[in-house]
Amino acid sequence: MAWPADNAVALASMCVHDELRGRRSNQVVARWVAQVRARLDIQGMIPHAWDPATEKRGEHARGCSQALINAFLPLMDSTLA
């Protein structure tokens, strides 16, 4: 399973690291954002869980996950945020 909220924290930390150290993880972040955009639920929310093996949503968006994602998403993609 994949959990977008957990990944959002990791990717946001990469963005902060890049900003401080001058390195770029743009391709990794862009790939994650593209994959998230392709897997939004019917309400346009980011699912709580995703099964990459079957390409199926494991669980619809949950408030706790969405709140965590929304805190970090502006660091990665302000448009999606």
N, CA, C and O atoms as CSV, one atom per row, in Angstrom:
chain,resi,resn,atom,element,x,y,z
A,1,MET,N,N,0.836,-1.184,0.000
A,1,MET,CA,C,0.000,0.000,0.000
A,1,MET,C,C,0.875,1.239,0.000
A,1,MET,O,O,2.027,1.205,0.431
A,2,ALA,N,N,0.316,2.319,-0.485
A,2,ALA,CA,C,0.974,3.618,-0.456
A,2,ALA,C,C,0.068,4.579,0.314
A,2,ALA,O,O,-1.156,4.537,0.184
A,3,TRP,N,N,0.675,5.428,1.101
A,3,TRP,CA,C,-0.060,6.392,1.905
A,3,TRP,C,C,0.427,7.783,1.533
A,3,TRP,O,O,1.496,8.203,1.976
A,4,PRO,N,N,-0.350,8.511,0.719
A,4,PRO,CA,C,0.084,9.822,0.244
A,4,PRO,C,C,0.432,10.816,1.352
A,4,PRO,O,O,1.333,11.634,1.165
A,5,ALA,N,N,-0.246,10.773,2.490
A,5,ALA,CA,C,0.062,11.722,3.561
A,5,ALA,C,C,1.483,11.516,4.082
A,5,ALA,O,O,2.207,12.484,4.315
A,6,ASP,N,N,1.875,10.273,4.264
A,6,ASP,CA,C,3.231,9.982,4.723
A,6,ASP,C,C,4.261,10.449,3.697
A,6,ASP,O,O,5.297,11.010,4.053
A,7,ASN,N,N,3.966,10.213,2.436
A,7,ASN,CA,C,4.873,10.628,1.370
A,7,ASN,C,C,4.941,12.145,1.250
A,7,ASN,O,O,5.989,12.688,0.903
A,8,ALA,N,N,3.844,12.834,1.531
A,8,ALA,CA,C,3.843,14.296,1.453
A,8,ALA,C,C,4.840,14.884,2.447
A,8,ALA,O,O,5.535,15.849,2.129
A,9,VAL,N,N,4.913,14.321,3.625
A,9,VAL,CA,C,5.863,14.801,4.632
A,9,VAL,C,C,7.296,14.586,4.142
A,9,VAL,O,O,8.133,15.480,4.261
A,10,ALA,N,N,7.575,13.423,3.599
A,10,ALA,CA,C,8.919,13.117,3.111
A,10,ALA,C,C,9.306,14.035,1.953
A,10,ALA,O,O,10.419,14.560,1.926
A,11,LEU,N,N,8.407,14.230,1.008
A,11,LEU,CA,C,8.712,15.074,-0.145
A,11,LEU,C,C,8.850,16.537,0.252
A,11,LEU,O,O,9.693,17.248,-0.293
A,12,ALA,N,N,8.039,16.989,1.186
A,12,ALA,CA,C,8.175,18.368,1.662
A,12,ALA,C,C,9.537,18.572,2.324
A,12,ALA,O,O,10.152,19.626,2.168
A,13,SER,N,N,10.002,17.576,3.053
A,13,SER,CA,C,11.324,17.700,3.673
A,13,SER,C,C,12.415,17.747,2.603
A,13,SER,O,O,13.419,18.438,2.776
A,14,MET,N,N,12.227,17.021,1.504
A,14,MET,CA,C,13.178,17.103,0.387
A,14,MET,C,C,13.194,18.511,-0.207
A,14,MET,O,O,14.258,19.033,-0.541
A,15,CYS,N,N,12.029,19.119,-0.337
A,15,CYS,CA,C,11.939,20.473,-0.892
A,15,CYS,C,C,12.643,21.482,0.014
A,15,CYS,O,O,13.346,22.369,-0.469
A,16,VAL,N,N,12.455,21.347,1.319
A,16,VAL,CA,C,13.126,22.245,2.267
A,16,VAL,C,C,14.630,22.022,2.199
A,16,VAL,O,O,15.398,22.985,2.194
A,17,HIS,N,N,15.059,20.769,2.148
A,17,HIS,CA,C,16.482,20.459,2.031
A,17,HIS,C,C,17.061,21.086,0.767
A,17,HIS,O,O,18.129,21.697,0.803
A,18,ASP,N,N,16.358,20.934,-0.339
A,18,ASP,CA,C,16.820,21.514,-1.601
A,18,ASP,C,C,16.965,23.029,-1.501
A,18,ASP,O,O,17.926,23.612,-2.003
A,19,GLU,N,N,15.990,23.654,-0.843
A,19,GLU,CA,C,16.016,25.100,-0.688
A,19,GLU,C,C,17.230,25.542,0.140
A,19,GLU,O,O,17.869,26.546,-0.172
A,20,LEU,N,N,17.533,24.794,1.181
A,20,LEU,CA,C,18.653,25.148,2.059
A,20,LEU,C,C,20.010,24.803,1.463
A,20,LEU,O,O,20.979,25.538,1.657
A,21,ARG,N,N,20.084,23.697,0.745
A,21,ARG,CA,C,21.359,23.190,0.241
A,21,ARG,C,C,21.604,23.434,-1.248
A,21,ARG,O,O,22.684,23.151,-1.765
A,22,GLY,N,N,20.587,23.962,-1.928
A,22,GLY,CA,C,20.766,24.261,-3.343
A,22,GLY,C,C,20.701,23.056,-4.257
A,22,GLY,O,O,21.030,23.157,-5.439
A,23,ARG,N,N,20.290,21.943,-3.743
A,23,ARG,CA,C,20.126,20.753,-4.585
A,23,ARG,C,C,18.702,20.709,-5.097
A,23,ARG,O,O,17.827,21.405,-4.583
A,24,ARG,N,N,18.474,19.899,-6.097
A,24,ARG,CA,C,17.139,19.839,-6.690
A,24,ARG,C,C,16.625,18.409,-6.781
A,24,ARG,O,O,17.267,17.529,-7.354
A,25,SER,N,N,15.466,18.210,-6.207
A,25,SER,CA,C,14.762,16.929,-6.310
A,25,SER,C,C,13.501,17.130,-7.126
A,25,SER,O,O,12.511,16.424,-6.932
A,26,ASN,N,N,13.532,18.090,-8.039
A,26,ASN,CA,C,12.339,18.461,-8.794
A,26,ASN,C,C,11.691,17.292,-9.525
A,26,ASN,O,O,10.464,17.196,-9.573
A,27,GLN,N,N,12.498,16.406,-10.093
A,27,GLN,CA,C,11.929,15.292,-10.855
A,27,GLN,C,C,11.156,14.345,-9.945
A,27,GLN,O,O,10.095,13.847,-10.323
A,28,VAL,N,N,11.673,14.097,-8.762
A,28,VAL,CA,C,10.996,13.209,-7.813
A,28,VAL,C,C,9.678,13.832,-7.379
A,28,VAL,O,O,8.642,13.167,-7.378
A,29,VAL,N,N,9.717,15.093,-7.013
A,29,VAL,CA,C,8.509,15.792,-6.564
A,29,VAL,C,C,7.498,15.886,-7.699
A,29,VAL,O,O,6.312,15.637,-7.487
A,30,ALA,N,N,7.943,16.237,-8.891
A,30,ALA,CA,C,7.033,16.346,-10.041
A,30,ALA,C,C,6.369,15.002,-10.344
A,30,ALA,O,O,5.183,14.954,-10.670
A,31,ARG,N,N,7.124,13.927,-10.238
A,31,ARG,CA,C,6.547,12.596,-10.483
A,31,ARG,C,C,5.483,12.270,-9.444
A,31,ARG,O,O,4.417,11.757,-9.786
A,32,TRP,N,N,5.763,12.564,-8.176
A,32,TRP,CA,C,4.793,12.288,-7.102
A,32,TRP,C,C,3.524,13.116,-7.329
A,32,TRP,O,O,2.418,12.585,-7.231
A,33,VAL,N,N,3.671,14.400,-7.628
A,33,VAL,CA,C,2.518,15.270,-7.851
A,33,VAL,C,C,1.690,14.758,-9.028
A,33,VAL,O,O,0.462,14.722,-8.949
A,34,ALA,N,N,2.342,14.368,-10.104
A,34,ALA,CA,C,1.616,13.841,-11.274
A,34,ALA,C,C,0.857,12.569,-10.921
A,34,ALA,O,O,-0.284,12.386,-11.345
A,35,GLN,N,N,1.483,11.697,-10.152
A,35,GLN,CA,C,0.818,10.459,-9.750
A,35,GLN,C,C,-0.364,10.741,-8.834
A,35,GLN,O,O,-1.402,10.088,-8.946
A,36,VAL,N,N,-0.222,11.692,-7.939
A,36,VAL,CA,C,-1.331,12.057,-7.049
A,36,VAL,C,C,-2.478,12.658,-7.856
A,36,VAL,O,O,-3.637,12.297,-7.653
A,37,ARG,N,N,-2.160,13.570,-8.766
A,37,ARG,CA,C,-3.208,14.180,-9.600
A,37,ARG,C,C,-3.992,13.127,-10.389
A,37,ARG,O,O,-5.201,13.260,-10.574
A,38,ALA,N,N,-3.311,12.101,-10.843
A,38,ALA,CA,C,-3.963,11.048,-11.635
A,38,ALA,C,C,-4.837,10.135,-10.782
A,38,ALA,O,O,-5.628,9.359,-11.318
A,39,ARG,N,N,-4.702,10.221,-9.471
A,39,ARG,CA,C,-5.412,9.285,-8.591
A,39,ARG,C,C,-6.355,9.956,-7.599
A,39,ARG,O,O,-6.728,9.351,-6.594
A,40,LEU,N,N,-6.739,11.189,-7.870
A,40,LEU,CA,C,-7.683,11.870,-6.987
A,40,LEU,C,C,-9.008,11.120,-6.964
A,40,LEU,O,O,-9.387,10.485,-7.948
A,41,ASP,N,N,-9.707,11.193,-5.840
A,41,ASP,CA,C,-10.995,10.504,-5.764
A,41,ASP,C,C,-12.069,11.326,-6.478
A,41,ASP,O,O,-11.772,12.377,-7.047
A,42,ILE,N,N,-13.295,10.859,-6.448
A,42,ILE,CA,C,-14.371,11.510,-7.209
A,42,ILE,C,C,-14.678,12.919,-6.702
A,42,ILE,O,O,-15.296,13.709,-7.417
A,43,GLN,N,N,-14.259,13.241,-5.494
A,43,GLN,CA,C,-14.464,14.581,-4.946
A,43,GLN,C,C,-13.229,15.471,-5.133
A,43,GLN,O,O,-13.192,16.602,-4.648
A,44,GLY,N,N,-12.236,14.957,-5.830
A,44,GLY,CA,C,-11.030,15.728,-6.074
A,44,GLY,C,C,-10.066,15.748,-4.904
A,44,GLY,O,O,-9.170,16.590,-4.840
A,45,MET,N,N,-10.253,14.821,-3.981
A,45,MET,CA,C,-9.406,14.737,-2.792
A,45,MET,C,C,-8.341,13.662,-2.988
A,45,MET,O,O,-8.492,12.764,-3.817
A,46,ILE,N,N,-7.270,13.767,-2.218
A,46,ILE,CA,C,-6.187,12.790,-2.280
A,46,ILE,C,C,-6.560,11.605,-1.395
A,46,ILE,O,O,-6.843,11.792,-0.212
A,47,PRO,N,N,-6.567,10.395,-1.941
A,47,PRO,CA,C,-6.963,9.219,-1.154
A,47,PRO,C,C,-6.062,9.012,0.058
A,47,PRO,O,O,-4.896,9.406,0.059
A,48,HIS,N,N,-6.618,8.393,1.075
A,48,HIS,CA,C,-5.847,8.070,2.280
A,48,HIS,C,C,-4.850,6.947,1.989
A,48,HIS,O,O,-3.718,6.977,2.473
A,49,ALA,N,N,-5.266,5.970,1.207
A,49,ALA,CA,C,-4.406,4.823,0.888
A,49,ALA,C,C,-4.612,4.436,-0.568
A,49,ALA,O,O,-5.688,4.612,-1.140
A,50,TRP,N,N,-3.534,3.898,-1.151
A,50,TRP,CA,C,-3.560,3.488,-2.548
A,50,TRP,C,C,-2.796,2.186,-2.679
A,50,TRP,O,O,-1.728,2.029,-2.086
A,51,ASP,N,N,-3.332,1.251,-3.451
A,51,ASP,CA,C,-2.642,-0.009,-3.685
A,51,ASP,C,C,-1.962,0.048,-5.052
A,51,ASP,O,O,-2.632,-0.085,-6.076
A,52,PRO,N,N,-0.636,0.244,-5.084
A,52,PRO,CA,C,0.046,0.369,-6.370
A,52,PRO,C,C,0.038,-0.918,-7.198
A,52,PRO,O,O,0.171,-0.864,-8.421
A,53,ALA,N,N,-0.114,-2.049,-6.558
A,53,ALA,CA,C,-0.117,-3.319,-7.290
A,53,ALA,C,C,-1.369,-3.468,-8.145
A,53,ALA,O,O,-1.308,-3.999,-9.254
A,54,THR,N,N,-2.496,-3.005,-7.635
A,54,THR,CA,C,-3.754,-3.133,-8.366
A,54,THR,C,C,-4.236,-1.812,-8.961
A,54,THR,O,O,-5.226,-1.781,-9.692
A,55,GLU,N,N,-3.533,-0.718,-8.644
A,55,GLU,CA,C,-3.934,0.619,-9.085
A,55,GLU,C,C,-5.347,0.969,-8.605
A,55,GLU,O,O,-6.122,1.605,-9.319
A,56,LYS,N,N,-5.658,0.544,-7.393
A,56,LYS,CA,C,-6.975,0.828,-6.811
A,56,LYS,C,C,-6.814,1.614,-5.520
A,56,LYS,O,O,-5.834,1.462,-4.791
A,57,ARG,N,N,-7.792,2.446,-5.263
A,57,ARG,CA,C,-7.827,3.210,-4.028
A,57,ARG,C,C,-8.103,2.263,-2.862
A,57,ARG,O,O,-9.076,1.508,-2.882
A,58,GLY,N,N,-7.252,2.308,-1.863
A,58,GLY,CA,C,-7.449,1.472,-0.686
A,58,GLY,C,C,-8.471,2.065,0.252
A,58,GLY,O,O,-9.231,1.347,0.902
A,59,GLU,N,N,-8.483,3.375,0.317
A,59,GLU,CA,C,-9.426,4.077,1.180
A,59,GLU,C,C,-9.573,5.504,0.666
A,59,GLU,O,O,-8.591,6.137,0.280
A,60,HIS,N,N,-10.809,6.006,0.664
A,60,HIS,CA,C,-11.060,7.373,0.218
A,60,HIS,C,C,-10.347,8.364,1.128
A,60,HIS,O,O,-9.784,7.983,2.155
A,61,ALA,N,N,-10.375,9.629,0.747
A,61,ALA,CA,C,-9.741,10.681,1.536
A,61,ALA,C,C,-10.303,10.689,2.960
A,61,ALA,O,O,-11.496,10.498,3.191
A,62,ARG,N,N,-9.398,10.917,3.887
A,62,ARG,CA,C,-9.785,11.055,5.299
A,62,ARG,C,C,-9.316,12.415,5.774
A,62,ARG,O,O,-8.287,12.920,5.324
A,63,GLY,N,N,-10.059,12.996,6.668
A,63,GLY,CA,C,-9.740,14.337,7.162
A,63,GLY,C,C,-8.349,14.438,7.756
A,63,GLY,O,O,-7.641,15.418,7.523
A,64,CYS,N,N,-7.952,13.420,8.529
A,64,CYS,CA,C,-6.634,13.480,9.172
A,64,CYS,C,C,-5.516,13.459,8.139
A,64,CYS,O,O,-4.542,14.199,8.271
A,65,SER,N,N,-5.639,12.634,7.127
A,65,SER,CA,C,-4.622,12.572,6.075
A,65,SER,C,C,-4.625,13.843,5.244
A,65,SER,O,O,-3.568,14.399,4.946
A,66,GLN,N,N,-5.808,14.302,4.870
A,66,GLN,CA,C,-5.902,15.495,4.034
A,66,GLN,C,C,-5.348,16.711,4.769
A,66,GLN,O,O,-4.700,17.556,4.151
A,67,ALA,N,N,-5.588,16.817,6.068
A,67,ALA,CA,C,-5.051,17.939,6.847
A,67,ALA,C,C,-3.524,17.912,6.854
A,67,ALA,O,O,-2.881,18.953,6.722
A,68,LEU,N,N,-2.951,16.734,7.008
A,68,LEU,CA,C,-1.489,16.605,7.003
A,68,LEU,C,C,-0.930,16.962,5.622
A,68,LEU,O,O,0.054,17.695,5.515
A,69,ILE,N,N,-1.554,16.445,4.584
A,69,ILE,CA,C,-1.120,16.739,3.220
A,69,ILE,C,C,-1.214,18.241,2.946
A,69,ILE,O,O,-0.290,18.827,2.381
A,70,ASN,N,N,-2.318,18.862,3.341
A,70,ASN,CA,C,-2.527,20.282,3.067
A,70,ASN,C,C,-1.494,21.171,3.767
A,70,ASN,O,O,-1.199,22.269,3.297
A,71,ALA,N,N,-0.952,20.700,4.876
A,71,ALA,CA,C,0.073,21.473,5.581
A,71,ALA,C,C,1.376,21.510,4.786
A,71,ALA,O,O,2.105,22.500,4.845
A,72,PHE,N,N,1.675,20.453,4.050
A,72,PHE,CA,C,2.951,20.333,3.357
A,72,PHE,C,C,2.869,20.526,1.840
A,72,PHE,O,O,3.877,20.828,1.201
A,73,LEU,N,N,1.705,20.357,1.273
A,73,LEU,CA,C,1.551,20.414,-0.179
A,73,LEU,C,C,2.001,21.735,-0.806
A,73,LEU,O,O,2.559,21.705,-1.903
A,74,PRO,N,N,1.790,22.883,-0.175
A,74,PRO,CA,C,2.253,24.132,-0.799
A,74,PRO,C,C,3.762,24.174,-1.056
A,74,PRO,O,O,4.208,24.889,-1.953
A,75,LEU,N,N,4.538,23.437,-0.302
A,75,LEU,CA,C,5.982,23.381,-0.528
A,75,LEU,C,C,6.316,22.661,-1.829
A,75,LEU,O,O,7.362,22.906,-2.431
A,76,MET,N,N,5.422,21.771,-2.260
A,76,MET,CA,C,5.680,20.949,-3.438
A,76,MET,C,C,4.987,21.459,-4.685
A,76,MET,O,O,5.584,21.500,-5.761
A,77,ASP,N,N,3.711,21.854,-4.543
A,77,ASP,CA,C,2.929,22.285,-5.701
A,77,ASP,C,C,1.799,23.188,-5.224
A,77,ASP,O,O,0.782,22.711,-4.720
A,78,SER,N,N,1.979,24.473,-5.384
A,78,SER,CA,C,0.992,25.419,-4.878
A,78,SER,C,C,-0.341,25.331,-5.627
A,78,SER,O,O,-1.391,25.627,-5.058
A,79,THR,N,N,-0.304,24.931,-6.888
A,79,THR,CA,C,-1.535,24.794,-7.663
A,79,THR,C,C,-2.384,23.641,-7.132
A,79,THR,O,O,-3.591,23.794,-6.946
A,80,LEU,N,N,-1.768,22.503,-6.893
A,80,LEU,CA,C,-2.516,21.370,-6.351
A,80,LEU,C,C,-2.986,21.658,-4.935
A,80,LEU,O,O,-4.068,21.232,-4.530
A,81,ALA,N,N,-2.165,22.387,-4.183
A,81,ALA,CA,C,-2.539,22.744,-2.802
A,81,ALA,C,C,-3.798,23.586,-2.803
A,81,ALA,O,O,-4.273,23.986,-1.740
